[in-house]
């Protein structure tokens, strides 16, 4: 059975982690472990892709709490997310075969890498609160160890500490949410939770707690502060897993509770994901647009895309609460399709960033440039990822964002006036996000790969290894395939939509010419295959016309500036210059920006300098005061360590009385 096979793969991955501890220091151990991880990840994907329709498979293993065991379940939703884990894990493993050869301390990565994939899979298959929370915490701790791989760097230790603190906060919120769901009876298996009745205010509390718990792991603003710190700290293939896959496990946790365990939704439930999603999308893309560090840029972009996913989920909740099954299915399908698409193109981009880092030792795009000459294959694949994440056709990112816009256009049918006000504003925010996202990746690719090298490392960069290129090429091919033939993915997601929102999009395989129609053919259509054909035909046609009536000769010459030969690559348009209009336009409220100009006086020979310091307002005005208050409280409470025996007895008595009063109330 697929469920038992998936659990066997989880066990094998955990066994591989133990094998890595024994073999980690030996020759070729890294290559073997990554290959085994890739094989097991692909096996996971094949197991859940067996045609099953909407069937549900369950089992209980005699582990965990005595007489209760650990419950596992494989349905249409969990199968989809296991496939996301499998494909992302396999790609990261293949990439790790080549990238891992550059790792100075492989024994700090190898034991935790397969365990990370196993932990994420266990979360998705869990069918009770105990198994879910244990798997969630295991996933968090293993990924924390991976973030701490290069612990000799002070910034990496800081990133790991903040990540661990936010992960602990998220687990606490989920623990309280399941406590409210289980109630006084303590029935924590998901089947009992589904059947239980609860007061509306309790459901609202659970949804808020789950939004905090899952949002802290997904990177929702304002719970995002760990993400741009942890992703650059981890090795690049681990960053791809964290950004492309782990954040989607948080999305799964939100879907499992909000669309399944809580029962029929109220329209007010949709406000949380709509507001937090829009805020995340805008903040993420604005920070990505001005960020010079390539891996931090990609991390901020993950915040943006998580926001887009939560926008679609909020729309699905709103439509489902009003009994509009088909629009709810459209929004739900758009969310899951973007989950899959983001895993593909974000992993491709992190792999490309890792190749650049290995070749140049640089993450700052201001010190790159001209890499298309030394790394042409990486440049082409990175460009494909940029086109996909910028939501440009015919790549896959366009399809899921287009479906989200189609769901927004159906919002006038919602009866609640507050949703009629919020959803159009969400649509405006999403449109602004899409426009800024395109500019962000024009900047990222253009500054890093085009122009002239800005440093000796960029000038001498060489192409990356074949394993890394193969992993990027495979994901790029899937990005193109999912963009040109999205109907197959939509039909794959439809069984989950039918179960969790009560409806499904029209069967796309029945529409001629592989066209997709979100609601009906009379409303809106999109055909990625025709778009691709038009791009190819028009490009080839223009090239033929130029060669026929112009010249076939290629001429290279030095760069010119204002009529003079420009000898210095530093005079090129920089990443900071590219981002300056956005920084000036939005810096007053989106960022904490400080510009400093040091201009020498007449007669002085020292160079002028201009510095820009950009901070996160959420860190400055939200987390810093909390941290200060915690330290202040800890210092005041330190007197408890020096009480007499009478003082300790009095403290215990007061705590006992307070607990009894709370229980009585």
C-alpha positions as CSV (number, residue, x, y, z in Angstrom):
1,X,0.0,0.0,0.0
2,X,1.2,3.6,-0.7
3,X,0.9,4.6,2.9
4,X,3.1,1.8,4.2
5,X,5.6,2.3,1.4
6,X,5.8,6.0,2.3
7,X,6.3,5.2,6.0
8,X,9.0,2.7,5.0
9,X,10.7,5.5,3.1
10,X,10.6,7.7,6.1
11,X,12.1,4.9,8.2
12,X,14.8,4.4,5.6
13,X,15.7,8.1,5.5
14,X,16.0,8.1,9.3
15,X,18.2,5.0,9.0
16,X,20.3,6.8,6.4
17,X,20.8,9.6,8.9
18,X,22.2,7.1,11.3
19,X,24.4,5.6,8.5
20,X,25.7,9.1,7.8
21,X,26.9,9.5,11.4
22,X,29.0,6.4,11.0
23,X,30.1,7.0,7.4
24,X,30.3,10.8,7.4
25,X,34.0,11.2,7.6
26,X,34.9,8.6,5.0
27,X,35.7,9.1,1.3
28,X,32.7,9.4,-1.1
29,X,30.3,9.1,1.9
30,X,28.7,12.4,0.9
31,X,28.0,11.3,-2.6
32,X,26.5,8.0,-1.5
33,X,24.2,9.6,1.1
34,X,22.9,12.2,-1.3
35,X,22.2,9.6,-3.9
36,X,20.4,7.4,-1.4
37,X,18.4,10.4,-0.3
38,X,17.5,11.2,-3.9
39,X,16.3,7.6,-4.5
40,X,14.2,7.6,-1.4
41,X,12.7,11.0,-2.2
42,X,11.8,9.8,-5.7
43,X,10.3,6.6,-4.2
44,X,8.1,8.8,-1.9
45,X,6.9,10.7,-5.0
46,X,6.1,7.5,-7.0
47,X,4.3,6.0,-4.0
48,X,1.8,8.8,-3.7
49,X,1.4,9.4,-7.4
50,X,-0.2,5.9,-7.9
51,X,-3.7,6.7,-9.2
52,X,-5.9,6.6,-6.1
53,X,-8.6,9.2,-6.7
54,X,-10.0,10.5,-3.4
55,X,-9.3,7.4,-1.4
56,X,-8.1,7.6,2.2
57,X,-5.6,5.3,3.7
58,X,-5.0,5.1,7.5
59,X,-2.9,3.1,9.9
60,X,-1.7,3.1,13.5
61,X,1.8,2.1,14.6
62,X,2.5,1.0,18.2
63,X,4.8,3.9,18.9
64,X,4.5,7.1,20.9
65,X,2.0,7.3,23.7
66,X,1.2,3.8,25.2
67,X,-2.2,2.3,24.3
68,X,-2.8,5.1,21.8
69,X,0.0,4.8,19.2
70,X,0.9,7.0,16.3
71,X,-1.8,7.5,13.7
72,X,-1.0,8.1,10.0
73,X,-3.2,9.0,7.1
74,X,-2.7,9.4,3.3
75,X,-5.4,11.3,1.4
76,X,-5.5,13.5,-1.6
77,X,-4.1,16.5,0.3
78,X,-1.3,14.8,2.1
79,X,-0.4,12.9,-1.1
80,X,0.1,16.2,-2.9
81,X,2.4,17.6,-0.2
82,X,4.3,14.3,0.0
83,X,4.9,14.7,-3.8
84,X,6.2,18.2,-3.2
85,X,8.6,17.0,-0.5
86,X,9.7,14.1,-2.7
87,X,10.4,16.2,-5.8
88,X,12.1,18.9,-3.8
89,X,14.1,16.5,-1.8
90,X,15.2,14.5,-4.8
91,X,16.4,17.7,-6.6
92,X,18.2,18.9,-3.5
93,X,19.9,15.6,-3.1
94,X,21.1,15.4,-6.7
95,X,22.4,19.0,-6.4
96,X,24.1,18.0,-3.1
97,X,26.2,15.4,-4.9
98,X,28.1,18.1,-6.6
99,X,27.7,21.0,-4.2
100,X,28.6,18.8,-1.2
101,X,32.1,18.3,-2.6
102,X,32.8,22.0,-1.7
103,X,31.5,21.6,1.8
104,X,34.4,21.9,4.4
105,X,32.5,20.0,7.1
106,X,30.2,17.5,5.5
107,X,29.6,15.6,8.7
108,X,27.7,18.6,10.0
109,X,25.2,18.3,7.1
110,X,25.0,14.6,6.1
111,X,23.3,13.2,9.2
112,X,20.6,15.9,9.3
113,X,19.8,16.2,5.6
114,X,17.9,12.9,5.1
115,X,16.4,13.3,8.6
116,X,15.0,16.7,7.5
117,X,13.2,15.1,4.6
118,X,11.9,12.4,6.8
119,X,10.6,14.9,9.4
120,X,8.7,16.9,6.8
121,X,7.1,13.8,5.4
122,X,6.1,12.6,8.9
123,X,4.3,15.9,9.5
124,X,2.2,15.5,6.3
125,X,1.3,11.9,7.1
126,X,0.4,12.5,10.8
127,X,-3.2,11.8,11.8
128,X,-3.1,12.8,15.5
129,X,-1.9,15.8,17.4
130,X,0.9,14.0,19.2
131,X,2.4,12.6,16.0
132,X,2.0,16.0,14.2
133,X,3.6,18.0,17.0
134,X,6.5,15.6,17.5
135,X,7.2,15.5,13.8
136,X,6.9,19.3,13.6
137,X,9.4,19.8,16.4
138,X,11.7,17.2,14.9
139,X,11.6,19.0,11.6
140,X,12.4,22.3,13.3
141,X,15.3,20.9,15.3
142,X,16.9,19.1,12.4
143,X,16.6,22.2,10.2
144,X,18.1,24.3,13.0
145,X,21.1,22.1,13.1
146,X,21.5,22.6,9.3
147,X,21.2,26.3,9.7
148,X,24.1,26.1,12.2
149,X,26.3,24.2,9.8
150,X,28.8,27.0,9.6
151,X,28.6,27.9,13.2
152,X,32.0,29.6,13.3
153,X,30.4,32.6,11.7
154,X,28.8,34.9,14.4
155,X,26.0,35.9,12.0
156,X,25.1,32.3,11.4
157,X,24.9,31.6,15.1
158,X,22.6,34.6,15.5
159,X,20.4,33.4,12.6
160,X,20.2,29.9,14.2
161,X,19.2,31.4,17.6
162,X,16.4,33.6,16.1
163,X,15.2,30.6,14.0
164,X,15.0,28.4,17.1
165,X,13.2,31.0,19.1
166,X,10.6,31.6,16.3
167,X,10.2,27.8,15.8
168,X,9.6,27.3,19.6
169,X,7.0,30.1,19.5
170,X,5.3,28.4,16.5
171,X,5.2,25.0,18.2
172,X,3.8,26.6,21.4
173,X,0.9,28.2,19.4
174,X,0.2,24.8,17.7
175,X,0.3,23.0,21.0
176,X,-2.3,25.4,22.4
177,X,-4.4,25.1,19.3
178,X,-4.6,21.3,19.5
179,X,-5.3,21.7,23.2
180,X,-8.3,23.7,22.5
181,X,-9.3,21.3,19.7
182,X,-9.0,18.3,21.9
183,X,-10.9,19.9,24.8
184,X,-11.3,18.4,28.2
185,X,-11.9,14.9,26.8
186,X,-8.3,14.9,25.4
187,X,-9.3,13.2,22.1
188,X,-6.3,14.2,20.1
189,X,-6.6,11.9,17.0
190,X,-7.8,13.9,14.0
191,X,-10.9,11.7,13.5
192,X,-12.2,12.5,16.9
193,X,-11.4,16.2,16.4
194,X,-13.4,16.3,13.2
195,X,-16.5,14.8,14.9
196,X,-16.4,17.1,17.9
197,X,-18.6,20.1,18.2
198,X,-17.2,23.4,19.5
199,X,-18.3,26.9,20.2
200,X,-17.6,29.5,17.4
201,X,-15.3,31.6,19.6
202,X,-13.2,28.5,20.3
203,X,-12.9,27.9,16.5
204,X,-11.8,31.5,16.1
205,X,-9.1,31.1,18.8
206,X,-7.8,27.9,17.2
207,X,-7.6,29.6,13.8
208,X,-5.7,32.5,15.2
209,X,-3.3,30.2,17.0
210,X,-2.8,28.1,13.9
211,X,-2.2,31.2,11.8
212,X,0.6,32.2,14.3
213,X,2.0,28.7,14.6
214,X,2.0,27.9,10.9
215,X,2.7,31.5,9.9
216,X,5.9,31.6,12.0
217,X,7.2,28.6,10.1
218,X,6.0,29.8,6.7
219,X,7.4,33.3,7.1
220,X,4.2,35.4,7.2
221,X,4.8,39.0,8.2
222,X,5.4,40.0,11.0
223,X,6.6,36.5,11.9
224,X,9.2,36.5,9.1
225,X,12.3,37.8,10.8
226,X,14.1,34.4,10.9
227,X,13.7,33.6,7.3
228,X,16.1,36.2,5.6
229,X,18.7,35.3,8.3
230,X,18.5,31.5,8.3
231,X,18.3,30.9,4.5
232,X,21.6,32.6,3.7
233,X,23.3,30.8,6.7
234,X,22.4,27.3,5.5
235,X,24.1,25.5,2.6
236,X,22.4,26.3,-0.7
237,X,20.7,22.9,-1.2
238,X,19.4,23.1,2.4
239,X,18.2,26.7,1.7
240,X,16.3,25.3,-1.3
241,X,14.6,22.6,0.9
242,X,13.8,25.2,3.6
243,X,12.4,27.8,1.3
244,X,10.9,25.6,-1.4
245,X,9.6,22.7,0.8
246,X,9.6,23.4,4.5
247,X,7.6,26.6,4.3
248,X,4.9,24.6,2.4
249,X,4.7,22.1,5.3
250,X,3.5,25.1,7.3
251,X,0.9,25.8,4.6
252,X,-0.2,22.2,4.9
253,X,-0.6,22.6,8.6
254,X,-2.8,25.7,8.1
255,X,-4.9,23.9,5.5
256,X,-5.3,20.7,7.6
257,X,-6.7,22.7,10.5
258,X,-8.7,25.5,8.8
259,X,-10.2,23.4,6.0
260,X,-10.5,20.0,7.7
261,X,-10.4,19.8,11.5
262,X,-12.3,23.0,12.3
263,X,-15.4,22.0,10.3
264,X,-17.6,24.4,8.3
265,X,-15.9,27.8,8.2
266,X,-17.3,31.3,9.0
267,X,-16.6,34.1,6.6
268,X,-14.6,35.9,9.2
269,X,-12.0,33.2,9.1
270,X,-10.9,34.4,5.7
271,X,-9.8,37.9,7.0
272,X,-6.7,36.6,8.8
273,X,-5.0,35.0,5.7
274,X,-6.1,37.7,3.4
275,X,-4.6,40.5,5.5
276,X,-1.5,38.7,6.6
277,X,-1.0,37.3,3.0
278,X,-1.2,40.7,1.4
279,X,1.1,42.3,3.9
280,X,3.6,39.5,3.5
281,X,3.5,39.7,-0.3
282,X,4.1,43.5,-0.3
283,X,6.8,43.5,2.4
284,X,8.6,40.5,0.9
285,X,8.8,41.9,-2.6
286,X,9.9,45.4,-1.4
287,X,12.7,44.0,0.6
288,X,13.7,41.6,-2.2
289,X,13.8,44.6,-4.6
290,X,16.4,46.5,-2.6
291,X,18.4,43.5,-1.2
292,X,22.0,43.1,-2.6
293,X,22.7,39.7,-1.0
294,X,21.5,37.1,-3.6
295,X,20.4,34.5,-1.0
296,X,18.7,37.0,1.2
297,X,16.9,38.4,-1.9
298,X,15.6,34.9,-2.6
299,X,14.6,34.5,1.1
300,X,12.5,37.7,1.0
301,X,11.0,36.5,-2.2
302,X,9.8,33.4,-0.4
303,X,7.9,35.7,2.1
304,X,6.3,37.3,-1.0
305,X,5.2,34.0,-2.5
306,X,3.9,32.6,0.8
307,X,1.8,35.7,1.0
308,X,0.3,34.9,-2.4
309,X,-0.5,31.4,-1.3
310,X,-2.3,32.7,1.8
311,X,-4.2,35.2,-0.2
312,X,-5.6,32.3,-2.3
313,X,-6.4,30.3,0.8
314,X,-8.2,33.2,2.3
315,X,-10.3,33.5,-0.8
316,X,-11.1,29.8,-0.7
317,X,-12.3,30.1,2.9
318,X,-14.5,33.1,2.0
319,X,-16.1,31.3,-0.9
320,X,-16.5,28.1,1.0
321,X,-18.2,29.9,4.0
322,X,-20.8,31.2,1.6
323,X,-21.4,27.9,-0.1
324,X,-19.8,28.9,-3.4
325,X,-18.1,25.7,-4.2
326,X,-16.7,26.4,-7.7
327,X,-15.0,29.7,-6.9
328,X,-13.7,28.1,-3.7
329,X,-12.2,25.3,-5.7
330,X,-10.6,27.9,-8.1
331,X,-8.9,29.7,-5.2
332,X,-7.9,26.5,-3.4
333,X,-6.5,25.0,-6.6
334,X,-4.5,28.3,-7.2
335,X,-3.0,28.0,-3.7
336,X,-1.9,24.4,-4.1
337,X,-0.6,25.0,-7.7
338,X,1.5,27.9,-6.4
339,X,2.8,25.7,-3.6
340,X,4.1,23.3,-6.3
341,X,5.3,26.0,-8.6
342,X,7.2,27.9,-5.9
343,X,8.9,24.7,-4.9
344,X,10.2,24.3,-8.5
345,X,11.4,27.7,-9.3
346,X,12.6,28.7,-5.9
347,X,14.7,25.6,-5.7
348,X,16.1,26.3,-9.1
349,X,17.1,29.8,-8.0
350,X,18.7,28.7,-4.8
351,X,20.7,26.1,-6.7
352,X,21.8,28.9,-9.1
353,X,22.8,31.1,-6.1
354,X,24.8,28.2,-4.7
355,X,26.6,27.7,-8.0
356,X,27.5,31.4,-8.1
357,X,28.7,31.2,-4.5
358,X,30.8,28.2,-5.2
359,X,32.3,29.7,-8.3
360,X,33.0,33.2,-7.0
361,X,32.7,33.1,-3.2
362,X,30.4,36.1,-3.4
363,X,26.7,36.5,-2.6
364,X,26.7,40.3,-3.0
365,X,25.4,41.0,-6.6
366,X,27.3,44.4,-6.5
367,X,30.5,42.4,-6.7
368,X,29.3,40.1,-9.5
369,X,28.5,40.8,-13.2
370,X,29.4,39.2,-16.5
371,X,28.9,35.7,-15.2
372,X,27.0,34.8,-18.4
373,X,30.4,34.5,-20.1
374,X,32.0,32.1,-17.6
375,X,28.8,30.3,-16.5
376,X,26.5,30.3,-19.5
377,X,24.5,27.2,-18.5
378,X,23.9,28.4,-15.0
379,X,23.0,31.8,-16.4
380,X,20.4,30.3,-18.7
381,X,18.8,28.1,-16.0
382,X,18.8,31.0,-13.5
383,X,17.1,33.2,-16.1
384,X,14.5,30.5,-16.5
385,X,13.9,30.5,-12.8
386,X,13.7,34.3,-12.8
387,X,11.1,34.3,-15.6
388,X,9.0,31.7,-13.7
389,X,9.1,33.5,-10.3
390,X,8.4,36.9,-12.0
391,X,5.1,35.3,-13.2
392,X,5.8,35.7,-16.9
393,X,4.3,33.3,-19.5
394,X,4.9,30.6,-20.6
395,X,6.5,29.6,-17.3
396,X,4.5,28.1,-14.4
397,X,4.5,31.0,-12.0
398,X,2.2,32.9,-14.3
399,X,-0.5,30.2,-14.2
400,X,-1.0,30.1,-10.5
401,X,-1.0,33.9,-10.1
402,X,-3.4,34.2,-13.0
403,X,-5.8,31.7,-11.3
404,X,-5.5,33.8,-8.1
405,X,-6.5,36.9,-10.0
406,X,-9.4,35.0,-11.5
407,X,-10.6,34.1,-8.1
408,X,-10.3,37.8,-7.0
409,X,-12.5,38.8,-10.0
410,X,-15.2,36.6,-8.6
411,X,-15.3,38.3,-5.2
412,X,-18.3,40.7,-6.1
413,X,-20.5,37.6,-5.6
414,X,-19.6,37.5,-1.9
415,X,-22.5,38.8,0.2
416,X,-20.5,40.3,3.1
417,X,-19.7,44.0,2.7
418,X,-16.4,43.7,4.6
419,X,-15.1,41.1,2.1
420,X,-16.3,43.2,-0.8
421,X,-14.1,46.0,0.6
422,X,-11.1,43.9,1.5
423,X,-10.7,41.6,-1.5
424,X,-10.4,44.5,-4.1
425,X,-7.7,46.0,-1.9
426,X,-6.0,42.6,-1.8
427,X,-6.2,42.5,-5.6
428,X,-4.5,45.9,-5.9
429,X,-1.8,44.7,-3.5
430,X,-1.3,41.5,-5.5
431,X,-1.0,43.5,-8.8
432,X,1.6,45.8,-7.2
433,X,3.5,42.7,-5.9
434,X,3.5,41.1,-9.4
435,X,4.9,44.3,-11.0
436,X,7.6,44.8,-8.4
437,X,8.5,41.1,-8.5
438,X,9.2,41.4,-12.3
439,X,11.5,44.4,-11.6
440,X,13.2,42.6,-8.8
441,X,14.3,39.7,-10.9
442,X,15.3,41.9,-13.9
443,X,17.7,43.5,-11.3
444,X,18.9,40.2,-9.8
445,X,19.7,38.6,-13.2
446,X,20.9,41.7,-14.9
447,X,23.3,42.8,-12.2
448,X,24.7,39.4,-11.4
449,X,25.0,37.8,-14.9
450,X,25.1,40.6,-17.5
451,X,27.4,43.6,-18.0
452,X,31.1,43.4,-17.0
453,X,32.6,41.7,-14.0
454,X,32.8,43.9,-11.0
455,X,35.4,41.9,-9.1
456,X,38.3,39.5,-10.0
457,X,36.3,36.6,-8.6
458,X,33.5,37.3,-11.1
459,X,35.9,37.7,-13.9
460,X,37.5,34.2,-13.3
461,X,34.3,32.3,-12.5
462,X,33.9,28.9,-14.1
463,X,30.8,26.7,-14.8
464,X,29.5,24.6,-12.0
465,X,29.5,20.8,-11.9
466,X,27.3,18.5,-13.9
467,X,25.3,17.2,-10.9
468,X,24.3,20.8,-10.0
469,X,23.5,21.7,-13.6
470,X,21.4,18.5,-13.9
471,X,19.3,19.3,-10.8
472,X,18.7,22.8,-12.1
473,X,17.9,21.6,-15.6
474,X,15.4,19.1,-14.3
475,X,13.5,21.7,-12.2
476,X,13.6,24.2,-15.1
477,X,12.1,21.5,-17.4
478,X,9.3,21.0,-14.8
479,X,8.7,24.7,-14.6
480,X,8.3,24.9,-18.3
481,X,6.1,21.8,-18.5
482,X,3.8,23.0,-15.7
483,X,3.5,26.4,-17.4
484,X,2.8,25.0,-20.9
485,X,0.5,22.1,-19.7
486,X,-1.0,23.3,-16.5
487,X,-4.3,21.4,-17.0
488,X,-2.7,18.2,-15.9
489,X,-1.6,19.7,-12.6
490,X,-5.1,21.3,-12.1
491,X,-6.8,17.9,-12.6
492,X,-4.3,16.4,-10.1
493,X,-5.2,18.9,-7.5
494,X,-9.0,18.7,-8.1
495,X,-9.6,15.6,-5.9
496,X,-8.2,17.5,-2.9
497,X,-10.3,20.6,-3.7
498,X,-13.4,18.4,-4.0
499,X,-12.8,17.0,-0.5
500,X,-11.8,20.2,1.3
501,X,-13.9,22.9,-0.3
502,X,-16.8,20.8,-1.7
503,X,-16.2,21.6,-5.4
504,X,-13.7,21.3,-8.2
505,X,-12.7,23.2,-11.3
506,X,-13.9,21.8,-14.7
507,X,-11.9,18.9,-16.0
508,X,-9.2,20.5,-17.9
509,X,-8.2,17.5,-20.0
510,X,-11.6,17.7,-21.8
511,X,-10.9,21.2,-23.1
512,X,-9.5,21.3,-26.7
513,X,-5.9,22.4,-27.5
514,X,-4.8,21.9,-23.8
515,X,-6.4,25.2,-22.9
516,X,-7.3,25.9,-19.3
517,X,-10.7,27.5,-18.3
518,X,-10.9,28.4,-14.5
519,X,-14.7,28.6,-14.5
520,X,-16.1,28.3,-18.0
521,X,-14.7,28.7,-21.5
522,X,-17.0,31.7,-22.0
523,X,-15.3,33.6,-19.2
524,X,-11.6,33.3,-19.5
525,X,-9.1,31.0,-21.1
526,X,-5.3,30.5,-21.1
527,X,-3.2,28.3,-23.4
528,X,0.4,28.1,-22.4
529,X,1.2,25.9,-25.4
530,X,0.0,28.6,-27.9
531,X,1.9,31.3,-25.9
532,X,5.1,29.3,-26.1
533,X,4.6,28.7,-29.9
534,X,4.0,32.4,-30.4
535,X,7.2,33.3,-28.6
536,X,9.3,30.8,-30.5
537,X,7.8,31.7,-33.9
538,X,8.1,35.4,-33.4
539,X,11.6,35.2,-32.0
540,X,12.8,33.0,-34.9
541,X,11.0,35.1,-37.4
542,X,12.5,38.4,-36.2
543,X,16.0,36.8,-36.2
544,X,15.5,35.6,-39.7
545,X,14.4,39.0,-40.9
546,X,17.4,40.7,-39.3
547,X,19.8,38.2,-40.8
548,X,18.1,38.4,-44.2
549,X,18.0,42.2,-44.6
550,X,20.7,43.2,-42.2
551,X,24.1,41.7,-41.4
552,X,25.1,38.4,-39.9
553,X,28.4,39.8,-38.6
554,X,29.0,40.0,-34.9
555,X,31.1,42.9,-33.6
556,X,32.5,43.4,-30.2
557,X,33.9,46.6,-28.9
558,X,34.7,48.4,-25.6
559,X,32.0,49.9,-23.6
560,X,31.3,53.6,-24.3
561,X,30.1,56.3,-21.9
562,X,29.3,59.8,-23.1
563,X,31.4,59.4,-26.2
564,X,34.5,58.1,-24.4
565,X,35.7,54.5,-23.9
566,X,34.7,53.5,-20.4
567,X,37.6,51.6,-18.8
568,X,36.1,50.8,-15.4
569,X,33.4,48.3,-14.7
570,X,32.5,50.2,-11.6
571,X,30.7,52.9,-13.7
572,X,28.0,50.4,-14.7
573,X,24.5,50.8,-13.4
574,X,24.6,49.2,-9.9
575,X,22.1,47.2,-8.0
576,X,21.7,50.0,-5.5
577,X,21.0,52.5,-8.3
578,X,18.4,50.1,-9.7
579,X,16.7,49.8,-6.4
580,X,16.9,53.5,-5.4
581,X,13.5,54.6,-6.9
582,X,11.7,51.9,-4.9
583,X,13.7,52.7,-1.8
584,X,12.9,56.4,-2.0
585,X,9.2,55.8,-2.9
586,X,8.4,53.2,-0.2
587,X,11.2,53.8,2.3
588,X,9.1,56.2,4.4
589,X,6.8,53.4,5.6
590,X,8.1,50.1,4.4
591,X,11.7,50.2,5.5
592,X,13.8,51.9,8.1
593,X,16.2,53.7,5.9
594,X,19.1,56.0,6.8
595,X,21.2,57.6,4.1
596,X,24.6,59.2,4.9
597,X,26.7,61.3,2.6
598,X,30.3,62.1,3.4
599,X,31.5,64.8,1.0
600,X,35.2,66.0,1.3
601,X,35.7,69.7,1.7
602,X,37.4,71.7,-1.1
603,X,41.1,70.8,-1.2
604,X,40.8,67.5,0.6
605,X,42.0,64.5,-1.4
606,X,40.0,61.7,0.4
607,X,37.2,60.0,-1.4
608,X,33.6,60.8,-0.9
609,X,31.3,58.1,0.5
610,X,27.6,57.4,0.4
611,X,26.1,54.8,2.7
612,X,22.6,53.5,3.0
613,X,21.5,51.5,6.1
614,X,18.2,49.6,5.7
615,X,16.4,48.0,8.7
616,X,13.3,46.1,9.3
617,X,10.6,48.1,11.0
618,X,9.1,45.0,12.5
619,X,12.4,44.1,14.2
620,X,12.9,47.7,15.4
621,X,9.4,48.5,16.7
622,X,8.0,45.0,17.6
623,X,10.7,42.5,18.4
624,X,13.3,44.7,19.9
625,X,10.9,46.1,22.6
626,X,9.7,42.5,23.3
627,X,13.3,41.4,23.7
628,X,14.1,44.3,26.0
629,X,11.1,43.6,28.1
630,X,12.0,39.9,28.4
631,X,15.5,40.8,29.6
632,X,14.2,43.3,32.0
633,X,11.7,40.8,33.5
634,X,14.4,38.1,33.7
635,X,16.7,40.4,35.6
636,X,13.9,41.3,38.0
637,X,12.8,37.7,38.5
638,X,16.4,36.7,39.1
639,X,15.8,37.3,42.9
640,X,13.8,34.1,42.9
641,X,17.1,32.2,42.7
642,X,18.1,33.6,46.2
643,X,14.9,33.1,48.2
644,X,14.8,31.4,51.6
645,X,13.0,28.2,52.2
646,X,10.1,30.1,53.6
647,X,10.0,32.3,50.5
648,X,9.9,29.3,48.2
649,X,7.1,27.7,50.2
650,X,5.1,31.0,50.0
651,X,5.7,31.2,46.2
652,X,4.5,27.6,45.7
653,X,1.4,28.3,47.8
654,X,0.5,31.4,45.8
655,X,1.1,29.6,42.5
656,X,-1.2,26.7,43.6
657,X,-4.0,29.0,44.7
658,X,-3.7,30.9,41.4
659,X,-3.9,27.7,39.4
660,X,-7.0,26.5,41.3
661,X,-8.7,29.9,40.7
662,X,-8.0,29.6,36.9
663,X,-9.3,26.0,36.8
664,X,-12.4,27.0,38.7
665,X,-13.1,29.9,36.3
